[in-house]
C-alpha cells in the first residue's frame, strides 16, 4: 500500500509499505479519506511521538473507509461496513488496522471527506466540553481559534448543549460562516481576538491557540469557571498569575486523547457513538471541509494545514 511517511528531517513523502495484518480484536479498513491535525505536524517535528503499537513514522489520527477484514473475536462489524475512527497514528495510508471497539458508524449520506474530519475534532470537543467541563444550558463558553477543525466542532458542541457561545476567529471573512454553522436556535457570537473581554464573564474558556498570553484569560472567568487547554500551536509555554486562579476558584484543565489507554479510548468511542454520532446523522452537527488533497500531494496538504485562513478540516484522499 501507499503511505505518507515522516522522513528524518521532519518532511513528508510517499512510500510503499506492507499492508496491515488483521489480528484478534482488530479490523482492517480501506481508507477512503483521512483527516489532518496539528498533532501530525507536532509528530513530524519530533514533539509528539505515536503511542506504542501504532506506526512511528506514518501520521494520521482519523480515518473513514470500508471494513476489508475482520479479526478473531470481533462482533457487530462486517466486511463492507462504512466506518470512521480516531486512531493513534498510521491513518495517512491506503489501509490501516484498527481496534474494533473504537469504530464509529458513518451516517447515511455523509461524504467520506466529512466522515474523515469527524472523529478527532468531535471526540475532542465532546470529551473536553461535556465530559470534563460539564457544560450546561445557559453557560457562557469562549472558544479561541474557532475557525479550525476542532474549533468549529467546539462551537457546535457547546451550542448544541444550550450554551451561549462566543467564538474568537482572526479572519473577519470567516465570521459569517461560523455563525451559519451553529445549530438552529442556538446563541453564537463571533468576535476578533482581543474583543473577548467585552463578552465576559465566561463559565468555560476553550484554549485552542496557546501562546504566552493565553492564561491571562483566567481574568475572564466567572467564579468556579474552567479553562480547557486543548491546543498550543501558538506557543506551549505561558505564565499564570496563580492568585487570579485562586480568587476565581477556577480550574485549569489540560487534555489530549492520543496518549490514553486503549480502554479509555474505547470508552470515549462508545460515548461518541451513543451521544454524538446521532447528532451528526440528524444534521445538528456538520463537518466543514476546507480542502482535500490526494496522497501524492501530501506536502501540499500539510502546507495547507499549517497555513492561515482555514475553515474546518483539511483531508487527504487515497487517489
C-alpha positions in Angstrom: 0.0 0.0 0.0 1.0 3.6 -0.3 1.5 5.6 2.9 2.7 9.1 3.9 6.0 8.7 5.8 7.8 11.3 8.0 11.5 11.3 7.0 14.4 12.0 9.3 14.2 15.7 8.6 10.6 16.2 9.5 9.3 16.3 5.9 6.6 14.1 4.4 7.0 11.8 1.5 5.0 8.9 -0.1 6.4 5.3 0.2 5.2 1.8 -0.4 4.6 -0.1 2.8 3.3 -3.6 3.6 -0.5 -3.9 4.0 -1.6 -4.2 7.6 -2.4 -7.6 9.1 -5.7 -8.2 10.8 -5.4 -9.7 14.3 -7.6 -10.6 17.2 -9.9 -7.7 18.1 -8.9 -5.7 15.0 -10.3 -4.9 11.7 -8.5 -3.7 8.6 -10.1 -0.7 6.9 -9.5 0.5 3.3 -9.2 4.2 3.8 -11.3 6.5 1.6 -10.4 9.7 3.4 -8.2 10.8 6.3 -8.2 13.9 8.4 -5.1 16.1 9.1 -4.5 17.5 12.6 -1.9 19.7 14.3 -0.7 16.6 16.1 0.7 15.4 12.7 2.8 18.5 12.4 4.0 18.1 16.0 4.9 14.5 15.3 6.9 15.5 12.3 8.9 17.9 14.5 9.6 15.2 17.0 7.4 16.7 19.7 4.5 14.2 19.8 5.5 10.6 19.1 3.0 8.0 18.3 1.8 5.8 21.2 3.1 2.2 21.5 1.5 -0.1 18.9 1.0 2.5 16.2 3.3 3.3 13.3 6.1 5.6 14.4 6.6 7.3 11.1 3.1 7.3 9.4 1.0 10.2 10.6 -2.8 10.4 10.6 -5.2 10.3 13.6 -8.6 9.9 12.0 -9.8 7.9 9.1 -13.0 6.9 7.2 -13.4 3.9 5.0 -14.8 0.4 4.4 -14.0 -2.6 6.5 -12.0 -5.2 4.5 -11.2 -7.8 7.1 -12.5 -8.7 10.5 -10.2 -10.3 13.1 -11.0 -13.1 15.6 -13.3 -12.1 18.4 -14.8 -9.1 16.7 -18.6 -9.0 16.8 -21.0 -6.4 15.4 -18.7 -5.5 12.5 -18.9 -6.9 8.9 -16.9 -6.6 5.8 -18.1 -3.6 3.8 -19.3 -1.6 6.7 -18.8 2.2 6.4 -16.8 3.3 9.4 -14.7 6.1 10.8 -12.3 6.1 13.7 -9.9 8.1 15.9 -6.6 6.2 15.8 -3.2 6.5 17.4 -1.4 7.0 14.0 -1.0 5.5 10.6 -4.1 7.0 9.1 -2.5 8.6 6.1 -2.2 5.4 4.1 -4.4 3.3 1.9 -5.1 0.8 4.6 -5.0 0.6 8.4 -5.6 -2.0 11.2 -7.9 -0.5 13.8 -9.2 -1.9 17.2 -12.9 -2.7 16.5 -14.0 -1.1 19.8 -13.1 2.4 18.5 -15.0 2.2 15.3 -17.9 4.6 14.7 -20.6 4.1 12.0 -20.7 6.6 9.1 -24.2 8.0 8.9 -26.0 7.5 5.6 -25.5 10.4 3.2 -22.3 11.7 4.9 -19.4 12.0 2.4 -16.1 10.3 3.0 -14.4 13.7 3.4 -16.8 14.8 6.1 -16.6 11.5 7.9 -12.8 11.7 7.9 -12.9 15.1 9.6 -15.3 14.0 12.3 -13.6 11.6 14.8 -10.8 13.7 16.2 -12.5 17.1 16.2 -15.8 16.0 17.7 -14.4 13.4 20.1 -12.1 16.1 21.4 -14.9 18.7 21.6 -17.4 16.4 23.4 -14.9 14.9 25.8 -13.5 18.3 26.8 -16.7 20.3 27.0 -19.3 17.8 28.1 -17.4 15.1 29.9 -14.6 17.1 31.6 -16.1 20.7 31.8 -19.7 19.6 32.3 -21.0 22.4 30.1 -24.7 23.0 30.6 -27.5 25.0 29.0 -27.1 28.7 29.9 -23.3 28.6 30.4 -21.2 31.1 28.6 -18.4 29.5 26.6 -15.5 31.2 24.8 -13.8 29.3 22.0 -10.5 30.7 20.8 -9.2 29.7 17.3 -12.7 28.9 16.4 -12.4 28.6 12.7 -10.2 25.4 12.6 -11.3 21.8 12.6 -11.5 21.4 16.4 -12.7 25.0 16.8 -15.7 24.5 14.6 -16.5 21.3 16.5 -16.2 23.1 19.8 -18.6 25.9 18.7 -21.2 23.4 17.6 -21.0 21.1 20.6 -21.2 24.0 23.0 -24.2 25.5 21.1 -25.9 22.1 20.9 -25.6 21.8 24.7 -27.5 25.1 25.1 -24.6 27.3 25.9 -24.2 30.9 24.8 -21.0 30.7 22.7 -18.5 33.4 21.9 -16.3 32.3 19.1 -13.0 34.1 18.5 -11.6 34.0 15.0 -8.8 36.1 13.5 -10.2 36.4 10.0 -13.3 38.5 9.8 -14.3 37.0 6.4 -14.9 33.7 8.2 -17.2 35.1 10.9 -20.4 34.7 8.9 -19.5 31.1 8.1 -19.1 30.3 11.8 -22.5 31.8 12.6 -24.1 29.8 9.9 -22.5 26.6 11.1 -24.2 26.9 14.6 -27.2 24.7 15.2 -30.6 26.3 14.5 -31.9 28.2 17.5 -28.5 28.4 19.2 -26.8 31.6 20.5 -23.4 32.2 18.9 -21.5 35.4 18.6 -18.2 35.8 16.7 -15.5 38.3 17.7 -12.0 39.1 16.7 -9.1 38.2 19.1 -8.8 40.9 21.7 -12.6 41.5 21.8 -13.3 38.5 24.0 -13.2 40.6 27.2 -16.2 42.6 26.1 -18.4 39.5 26.3 -17.0 38.2 29.7 -17.5 36.6 32.1 -17.4 33.0 30.9 -18.1 29.7 32.6 -15.7 27.9 30.2 -12.8 29.1 28.1 -11.6 26.7 25.4 -8.0 27.5 24.6 -7.1 26.2 21.1 -4.3 28.6 20.2 -1.9 28.8 23.2 0.8 31.4 23.3 2.4 33.3 26.2 -0.8 35.4 26.9 -3.4 32.7 26.8 -3.7 32.0 30.5 -4.4 35.7 31.2 -7.9 34.7 30.2 -8.4 33.4 33.7 -9.4 37.1 34.4 -12.4 36.5 32.1 -13.9 33.6 34.1 -16.8 33.6 36.4 -16.3 32.2 39.9 -15.6 28.4 39.6 -15.1 28.8 35.8 -12.8 26.5 33.8 -10.1 26.9 31.3 -9.7 24.0 28.9 -6.2 23.8 27.3 -6.7 21.8 24.1 -4.3 23.4 21.6 -1.0 25.1 21.8 0.1 25.8 18.2 0.7 29.4 19.1 3.2 28.5 21.9 3.3 25.9 24.6 4.6 28.0 27.4 2.5 30.6 29.2 2.9 32.3 32.6 -0.1 32.1 35.0 -0.9 34.5 37.9 -1.9 31.8 40.3 -3.6 34.2 42.7 -6.0 35.1 39.9 -6.8 31.4 39.6 -7.3 31.1 43.3 -9.5 34.2 43.6 -11.8 32.8 40.9 -11.7 29.3 42.5 -11.2 28.3 38.9 -10.0 25.0 37.3 -7.2 24.7 34.7 -7.7 21.5 32.7 -5.3 20.1 30.1 -6.5 17.4 27.8 -5.4 15.2 24.9 -6.7 11.9 23.7 -3.8 10.3 21.8 -1.9 9.0 24.8 -4.8 7.5 26.6 -5.0 3.8 27.3 -6.9 1.5 24.9 -9.7 1.1 27.5 -10.1 4.9 27.8 -10.2 5.3 24.1 -12.8 2.5 23.7 -14.9 4.2 26.4 -14.7 7.6 24.7 -15.6 6.0 21.3 -18.7 4.4 23.0 -19.7 7.8 24.3 -19.3 9.4 21.0 -21.1 6.6 19.2 -24.1 7.0 21.6 -24.3 10.7 22.0 -22.6 12.5 19.2 -22.9 10.4 16.0 -26.8 10.7 16.3 -26.5 14.5 16.2 -24.4 14.2 13.1 -26.9 11.9 11.5 -29.7 14.3 12.3 -27.8 17.2 10.7 -27.5 19.1 14.0 -23.7 18.8 13.7 -21.7 19.4 10.5 -18.1 18.9 9.4 -16.9 21.8 7.2 -14.1 20.6 4.9 -11.6 23.3 3.9 -9.7 21.4 1.3 -9.0 17.8 0.1 -5.7 16.5 -1.4 -4.7 13.2 -2.9 -1.9 11.2 -1.1 0.6 12.1 -3.8 0.1 15.8 -2.8 0.7 15.2 0.9 3.2 18.0 1.2 0.6 20.5 -0.2 -2.0 19.1 2.3 0.3 19.7 5.2 1.2 23.1 4.0 -2.5 23.9 3.9 -2.9 22.6 7.4 0.0 24.8 8.6 -1.2 27.8 6.7 -3.6 30.6 7.6 -7.3 31.2 6.8 -8.6 27.6 7.1 -12.2 27.0 7.9 -12.8 23.5 9.2 -10.8 20.4 8.2 -8.1 19.5 5.7 -8.3 15.9 4.5 -6.4 13.5 2.3 -7.8 11.0 -0.2 -6.0 7.8 -1.4 -6.4 8.7 -5.1 
